[in-house]
Structures are given as structure tokens and as C-alpha cells.
Amino acid sequence: MQLKNITLYLTVLLTSCASFVYGQNIEFKRNSLKTGIAFGFNEGETERGLGIIYSIGLQKSFGKKQKLRLNPNLMIGGFVPFGITDTPNQFYRITTLGYNLHYDIMKYKAVSFVTSIGPFASYSRGLLGTGGDGDVRNSHSIFFNSFYFGGNVSIGLRIDFPKRKIAYEIRPINGMVGNNYFTLGYFLFGMDFKFKN
């Protein structure tokens, strides 16, 4: 009976050790799925509001230390004039295609100070003028759609352990500026899911 218990314990121990060693030697590709969620303020030619933004895209790393990364991405957000009193009510969405270049300016072990730049194209559409301060006489709503293009810049921190499947980003400063008075500023939390070799 004791021999069976010892054999069982040894089997469990060896299996655990093998799993641990295997986990420590996992190598990941330079490609990853980049995701994020953000809260921000948007203003355009006719629209203005606060909203939640979701982003998803692919990312490829370059260089020996993988400090440079290219990231085509899609962003989707919904906005309302919450807390904004000098504008009529409005409910709209934006869809943005971007191509970002991320670079680690400074890096210490797994933590890096990262900055990003890149172009974007954005499509905004929704309802405008359904009431609110300054527009109480307007009894009907108007559907609008606008197209914008421009550039963006961001600054933040990245936490990336080489042997971990997920890297994290906190980017408190993100700014997008485009034509027809378009601006979008937001605070983003992101997660990169690395692909295994």
C-alpha cells in the first residue's frame, strides 16, 4: 500500500516538474493579437461626446529585443454627451482603421516606456439634435455621417515578460487629430496575446 502511494506521489511530482520545465521553455512568435478598451472624449464637425472604445488588431515585432512593433488595427466606439451641457443630445458611433508604429524608448527588464505614432481613417455616424440644452426648440432628430482622416500619437507603459503569453499596456495619453475639427483623446488599457511557435 505504501509502495503504491510512493509511486503515485512520484508520478505526480515528475509530471508537475515536466509541466513546469515545459512552461519555462515556451517560445512565442513575433506575432500577437492586440486588444484594448478605452474611455475617451471625441469631437468632430457636428458631434461631441464621451464614450467607450474597443480596439483589436494584429501586431508584429521587429529587432533582436523586439522594441519596434507594427500594428494595423480596428477601433469601434459609442458616444453620448454625458455631462456636456452646451450641446444637443446626440448618439453616435465611430469606426476607425489605423496603422500604428510602437517603439520602446526606454526598457528595464519587462517594463518599457513606449510611444506610438500612425495614420488613421475614421467614419462617424448617428443622431443629432434630439433635445438638450440650447436646442430645446428642435423637435426632430437629424441623421449625420462624417469621414475623417489624420494622425495619432500615444505614450504609456508596457509590461512584457518574454516567457508569458500575455503582455499588458497602460496608455494614459492617446491623441488623434484630423480634418474638420476631429479630435479623439482617450485612456487605454491593452492586452497582447502572443502566438506560440
N, C-alpha and C positions, 0 to 999 in steps of 0.2 A: 504493500500500500504506500509506504514511504517512497519507494523507488519510483512508483507511478507519479507521485506528487512532485518529486525532484525533476523527473523528465518533463512534466508539464511546465514547471517553473522555468526550466532551461529553454524550452521551446518558445515560451512567451518572451523571455529575455532576449534570445537571439533574434527573434522576429522584430522586436522593438528596436534593437540595435541596428538591424539591417535597414529598417524603415528610416531611422534617424540618419544613418550614413547616406542613404539614397536621397533623402530630403536635402542634405547639406550639399550634394553634388549636382543638383538640378541646374541645368543651364537653360537660359532663355534666349530667344531670338531677339533681334534688334527691333522687331515689330511689336506693336501693342495696340489695344483698343483704348482710346482716350475718352473718358466721360466726365461730366461735370454738372453741378447745379449751382445756380447763382440767384442773387436778388439785386435788382438794379432799377435805375431811372432812365427813361427814354423820352426823347423829344424829337419831333420831325416837323415837316412843313405845316401840318394841321393838328397832329396828335401829340399828346403828352401824358405820361402815366408811370406808375410803379408796377413792377411785376416780377414773376418767377421765370427764370430762363433755364433751359436744359440744353446740354451740348453733347455731341457724340462725334467721333471721328477716328481715323487711323493715324498712327504715328510711327515714324521710322527714325532710329538713332544712327548717328554717324560719329566716326572718330574712335580712337582707342579707349578713351574714357567716356564716350557717348555723351559728350557735353552739348552737342548740336542735334536738334530734332526737328523734323518737318512734319506738319500736321494739317492735312485737309480735314475740314470739319463742317458740321451742320449744327446750327443753333435755332431753337424754337422757343418763343416766349409769349406769354399773355399779359396784357397790361390794362389797368384801370386807374382813374385819377384819385386814388385813395390819399386823403389828406391834402389834396391840391384844390384850393377854393376858387382860384381865379380862372377856371376853365370849365366848359360844359362837360357833362358826363360823357364818357366815351369808353368803348370796349373794343379792343383790337388785339391782333396778333402780329408778330413779326417772324419771318423765316429768313435766316441768314446763312449764306455759304461763305466760308473763309479759308484762307491758306496761310497758316502761321509758321513762323520760324522761332523756335525756342532755343535759348542759349544760356548755359550755366556760367554766369560771370565769375562767381566765387563758389568753391566747393570744399567742404570739410567732411570727410568720411561719407556718410549717407545723406547729409543735408547740403543743399545748394541754394544760392541766391540766383533766381532765374528771371530773365526778361524775355519778352516776346514782341514781335512785330509781324505785320502782314496785311494784305488787302482783303476786302470783303465786298459782297453784294447782298443787299437786304430788300425784302419785299414786305411791306406793311399794309394791312387791310383791316377794316372794321366799321363800327358805327360811331358817328359823331353827332353831337348836338341833341341828346335825348333829355335835356334838362340841366339843372345845376346852376350855381351862382353865375350871374352875368349873362345868362341865356334863358331866362325863365319864360320869355315870350315865344320861343321857338317850340312849337308843339309837335314837330315831326323830326325824325332822325334822317341822317344822310349817310349813305354808304360811301366809303372812300377807299382808295388803294394808291400806294405810292411806292416808287422804286428808288433805292439809294445805293450809292457805292462810295467807298472811301478806304481809310486805313485805320489800323488799331495798334495799340501798344499796351503792355501789361508788365507788372512787376510783382514778384511773390517768392515764396519758399517752396522747395521741392524736397521730399523725403523719399529716398530710393535705396533700399538695401539690395545689393546685387543678387542675393540668393532668394529674395522674396518675390512672390508672384505679383504683388500689387505695389505700386508707387503712389504717393499722395502729394497733392499740391494745394497750397493755400495762397490764392492771389487776391489780395485786398484792393489792388489798384488795377483796374481794367478800363480803358477808354477807347471808344470808337467815334470817329468824326467823319462825316460825309457831306455830300451835296445837299442843297435845300434845307440847311439848318439841322441836319440829322446829327444827334449825339446819343450815345448809349454808354453809361457808366455802371459798373456792377462789381460785386464782391463774389468771388467764386471759390468753391471747394471742389477739387477734382480727384479722380482715381484713374490710374492707368493699369490695365490688366495685360500683363505680358504674355506672349505666346511662347509655349515650350518648344525646344528643339526636337 
